[in-house]
């Protein structure tokens, strides 16, 4: 009996060659393409896979699920990896994995296959997610297969293989970089970017304009509304137009943020497998939402709750980056963070300027105004604050410092 394989298919060089290789190995291959908001000619890619020999090609539209069930919770949790990366690719992988597993169940396929490299994070993400969703599934990872790796050292061998079998490819032998795109971001890596001292060319960027030469000089203001930490609406203050549907909110913010060159980062990050890698990312809409949420969160949360939440946030960011979206620890951390967001509701005014977004005003949706007590903090009235109490507060906090000086001498002054 011919075994069925569900292949995570992109239409690119790697997965097209992997499709042919799996067919040569005697498998029936069903390709799955997940629409997570990337600009892709799905019809052309589908026909290409059928021409190569796929028995069926599934194009599943999960972009709205991706925004509502993965990106929105990430904004609510304030997820950011190593203080800079907003996890665009990492968040898409569990969403795509759900579609792959659903296809495996529908077609009674024993195997899932992917084209992720053996040096990267995606192999871990796809496989851990798959095992969590369907524990008995088997994985075919060609870039870890001894026979496949002996035959194909890299892109040059794949291009030659594609030519031999009449597989059309757009890749060139000296491809300058590789990309991964979805509604949240575009990532760029490999090729010329593998040299961390090589400045990424301006021609690389697709979602954002050059903030120095092409962004508008006049700032733009947006009102970003949150309900329990989740984005609820965005209002363009210049036009009064309001966006309330999650996918439409992100589309609008990508467009307007991209026009100001917002959300570019160029970083070296720590991969889960132990390597350091250089990546360039564009996340315009996500950057605006993260900025607004962070500002409202500090405004609404108790100080110690905020600090405890930040510890959990960092752990959760690691879980997502490393492929543990579907894990007991991630489920626990997420639920804890969700509790912290119960009172993070309100409005933040964000000003967009060339290259960055900043919060310039905010208010809580709480009838009492939330934890910010304008009278209590005012420099014009006492407002119930007993200034003399600060004397004892300072005295108690100074005991430890005075004792250190008594025991070890004065601090050196520099």
NORWO-V473518 format. One record per residue. N is the residue number from 1. RES is the residue in one letter. NEAR is the number of other ideal C-beta (glycine too) atoms within 8 Angstrom. D_CENTER is the distance of its C-alpha to the mean C-alpha in Angstrom with 1 decimal. Layout:
BEGIN
n->{N	N}
res->{RES	RES}
near->{NEAR	NEAR}
d_center->{D_CENTER	D_CENTER}
END
This chain:
BEGIN
n->{1	2	3	4	5	6	7	8	9	10	11	12	13	14	15	16	17	18	19	20	21	22	23	24	25	26	27	28	29	30	31	32	33	34	35	36	37	38	39	40	41	42	43	44	45	46	47	48	49	50	51	52	53	54	55	56	57	58	59	60	61	62	63	64	65	66	67	68	69	70	71	72	73	74	75	76	77	78	79	80	81	82	83	84	85	86	87	88	89	90	91	92	93	94	95	96	97	98	99	100	101	102	103	104	105	106	107	108	109	110	111	112	113	114	115	116	117	118	119	120	121	122	123	124	125	126	127	128	129	130	131	132	133	134	135	136	137	138	139	140	141	142	143	144	145	146	147	148	149	150	151	152	153	154	155	156	157	158	159	160	161	162	163	164	165	166	167	168	169	170	171	172	173	174	175	176	177	178	179	180	181	182	183	184	185	186	187	188	189	190	191	192	193	194	195	196	197	198	199	200	201	202	203	204	205	206	207	208	209	210	211	212	213	214	215	216	217	218	219	220	221	222	223	224	225	226	227	228	229	230	231	232	233	234	235	236	237	238	239	240	241	242	243	244	245	246	247	248	249	250	251	252	253	254	255	256	257	258	259	260	261	262	263	264	265	266	267	268	269	270	271	272	273	274	275	276	277	278	279	280	281	282	283	284	285	286	287	288	289	290	291	292	293	294	295	296	297	298	299	300	301	302	303	304	305	306	307	308	309	310	311	312	313	314	315	316	317	318	319	320	321	322	323	324	325	326	327	328	329	330	331	332	333	334	335	336	337	338	339	340	341	342	343	344	345	346	347	348	349	350	351	352	353	354	355	356	357	358	359	360	361	362	363	364	365	366	367	368	369	370	371	372	373	374	375	376	377	378	379	380	381	382	383	384	385	386	387	388	389	390	391	392	393	394	395	396	397	398	399	400	401	402	403	404	405	406	407	408	409	410	411	412	413	414}
res->{X	X	X	X	X	X	X	X	X	X	X	X	X	X	X	X	X	X	X	X	X	X	X	X	X	X	X	X	X	X	X	X	X	X	X	X	X	X	X	X	X	X	X	X	X	X	X	X	X	X	X	X	X	X	X	X	X	X	X	X	X	X	X	X	X	X	X	X	X	X	X	X	X	X	X	X	X	X	X	X	X	X	X	X	X	X	X	X	X	X	X	X	X	X	X	X	X	X	X	X	X	X	X	X	X	X	X	X	X	X	X	X	X	X	X	X	X	X	X	X	X	X	X	X	X	X	X	X	X	X	X	X	X	X	X	X	X	X	X	X	X	X	X	X	X	X	X	X	X	X	X	X	X	X	X	X	X	X	X	X	X	X	X	X	X	X	X	X	X	X	X	X	X	X	X	X	X	X	X	X	X	X	X	X	X	X	X	X	X	X	X	X	X	X	X	X	X	X	X	X	X	X	X	X	X	X	X	X	X	X	X	X	X	X	X	X	X	X	X	X	X	X	X	X	X	X	X	X	X	X	X	X	X	X	X	X	X	X	X	X	X	X	X	X	X	X	X	X	X	X	X	X	X	X	X	X	X	X	X	X	X	X	X	X	X	X	X	X	X	X	X	X	X	X	X	X	X	X	X	X	X	X	X	X	X	X	X	X	X	X	X	X	X	X	X	X	X	X	X	X	X	X	X	X	X	X	X	X	X	X	X	X	X	X	X	X	X	X	X	X	X	X	X	X	X	X	X	X	X	X	X	X	X	X	X	X	X	X	X	X	X	X	X	X	X	X	X	X	X	X	X	X	X	X	X	X	X	X	X	X	X	X	X	X	X	X	X	X	X	X	X	X	X	X	X	X	X	X	X	X	X	X	X	X	X	X	X	X	X	X	X	X	X	X	X	X	X	X	X	X	X	X	X	X	X	X	X	X	X	X	X	X	X	X}
near->{2	6	10	13	15	15	16	14	14	9	12	8	12	9	14	16	13	12	16	13	10	14	11	6	6	6	11	8	14	16	15	14	15	11	12	12	11	8	3	8	6	9	6	8	14	12	8	12	14	9	6	12	9	13	6	7	13	9	8	10	6	13	12	9	9	17	15	10	8	14	14	12	10	12	15	14	12	12	12	12	14	8	4	8	13	14	13	15	11	12	15	13	14	12	15	13	13	11	12	15	13	8	14	14	8	6	10	7	12	8	14	17	15	12	11	10	7	9	6	10	12	11	14	11	15	18	12	12	15	14	9	8	9	9	5	4	12	7	11	10	12	11	11	7	9	5	6	10	11	5	7	9	5	6	9	8	10	14	12	8	13	13	9	6	8	5	12	6	10	5	10	5	7	4	9	7	11	8	8	7	10	14	13	15	14	12	12	12	12	6	9	8	13	8	7	6	4	7	4	9	7	6	4	10	10	8	10	14	10	9	13	8	4	7	14	7	4	4	6	12	11	14	12	15	11	16	8	11	14	11	13	7	11	13	11	12	10	6	5	7	6	8	10	7	6	11	12	9	14	15	10	12	15	12	8	13	16	14	9	18	14	15	16	12	9	8	11	7	12	6	11	9	8	4	7	7	9	13	13	14	16	13	12	16	15	16	13	17	13	12	12	14	17	10	11	16	14	8	12	13	13	6	6	6	9	12	8	9	14	9	8	11	13	8	10	14	12	9	13	15	12	10	14	10	13	10	10	5	9	13	9	8	12	11	8	10	14	12	7	13	12	7	10	15	11	15	11	14	13	15	11	13	10	10	10	7	14	8	14	7	6	11	7	14	7	10	3	4	9	10	8	8	8	7	8	8	7	8	2	3	5	6	9	6	6	6	6	5	7	7	7	7	8	8	8	7	8	8	8	7	8	8	8	8	10	6	5	5	3	5	4	4	4	2}
d_center->{40.6	37.7	34.4	31.4	28.0	24.8	23.0	19.4	20.5	19.0	22.4	21.9	24.3	23.1	22.8	25.9	27.9	26.6	27.8	31.2	31.4	30.8	33.4	35.8	35.3	36.6	33.6	33.1	29.6	27.7	24.6	21.6	19.3	16.4	15.8	12.2	13.2	13.8	17.2	19.3	23.0	22.8	26.6	27.3	24.9	26.5	30.0	29.2	28.3	31.4	33.5	32.4	33.5	30.8	32.6	30.1	26.8	24.5	22.2	20.2	18.6	15.7	13.7	15.1	14.4	10.8	10.7	13.3	12.6	8.9	7.2	10.5	11.0	7.8	9.5	12.7	12.1	10.8	8.2	7.9	8.8	12.3	12.4	10.5	7.1	4.4	2.3	2.4	5.3	5.5	5.0	7.3	9.8	11.4	11.8	13.5	15.4	16.9	18.3	19.6	21.4	22.8	24.3	25.7	27.4	28.7	30.2	31.2	29.5	29.8	27.2	23.6	22.9	20.0	20.0	17.6	19.3	21.0	19.6	15.9	13.3	12.9	16.5	16.0	13.1	15.1	18.2	17.5	16.0	19.1	21.5	20.4	20.8	23.9	25.5	28.2	26.2	26.9	24.5	25.6	23.6	25.7	24.3	25.6	28.8	31.8	33.6	30.7	29.9	33.6	33.7	30.6	29.8	27.2	26.7	30.3	31.6	29.2	30.5	34.0	33.5	32.1	35.1	37.5	36.3	35.9	32.2	31.1	28.4	27.1	26.0	28.4	29.5	28.2	24.8	23.3	19.6	17.3	14.3	11.5	10.7	9.5	10.0	6.8	7.3	9.7	9.9	13.5	15.3	18.8	22.1	23.2	19.9	21.0	23.4	21.5	24.5	24.3	23.0	20.6	22.8	22.3	22.6	19.3	17.3	16.9	15.0	16.7	20.3	21.9	22.0	25.3	27.3	25.9	24.2	26.6	28.6	29.0	26.3	24.9	24.4	22.3	22.7	19.6	20.8	19.3	20.9	20.3	17.0	15.7	15.8	19.2	20.3	20.2	23.6	24.4	27.3	29.0	29.4	29.1	26.9	24.7	21.6	21.2	19.4	15.6	15.1	17.7	16.3	13.0	15.3	17.6	15.3	13.8	17.5	19.0	16.3	16.5	20.3	20.2	18.1	15.5	12.0	13.2	12.8	14.7	14.4	15.8	13.7	15.1	14.4	15.3	18.3	19.8	19.4	18.1	16.3	15.9	13.0	12.9	9.9	10.4	8.4	11.6	11.3	8.3	10.4	13.4	12.3	11.1	14.5	16.5	15.4	16.0	19.3	20.4	19.5	21.8	24.4	24.5	24.1	26.9	26.5	26.7	24.4	21.7	22.3	22.2	19.0	17.4	18.6	17.1	13.7	13.8	14.9	12.3	9.5	11.7	12.2	8.8	8.4	12.0	12.0	13.8	12.2	15.8	17.9	20.5	19.0	15.6	17.7	19.9	17.4	15.7	19.2	20.3	17.6	18.3	21.9	21.2	19.8	23.0	24.4	21.4	22.7	23.8	23.3	22.0	23.3	20.9	22.6	21.0	22.7	22.4	19.2	18.2	18.0	20.0	21.2	25.0	26.1	25.2	27.1	26.9	27.7	29.9	33.6	34.6	32.1	30.1	30.5	31.2	35.0	36.3	39.9	39.2	37.3	39.7	41.9	44.6	45.4	45.4	43.7	44.6	43.3	46.1	45.8	48.4	46.1	44.0	47.0	46.8	43.0	43.4	46.4	44.7	41.7	44.1	45.9	43.5	43.6	47.4	47.8	45.8	48.0	51.1	50.2	48.9	50.2	48.8	45.5	45.9	45.5	43.6}
END
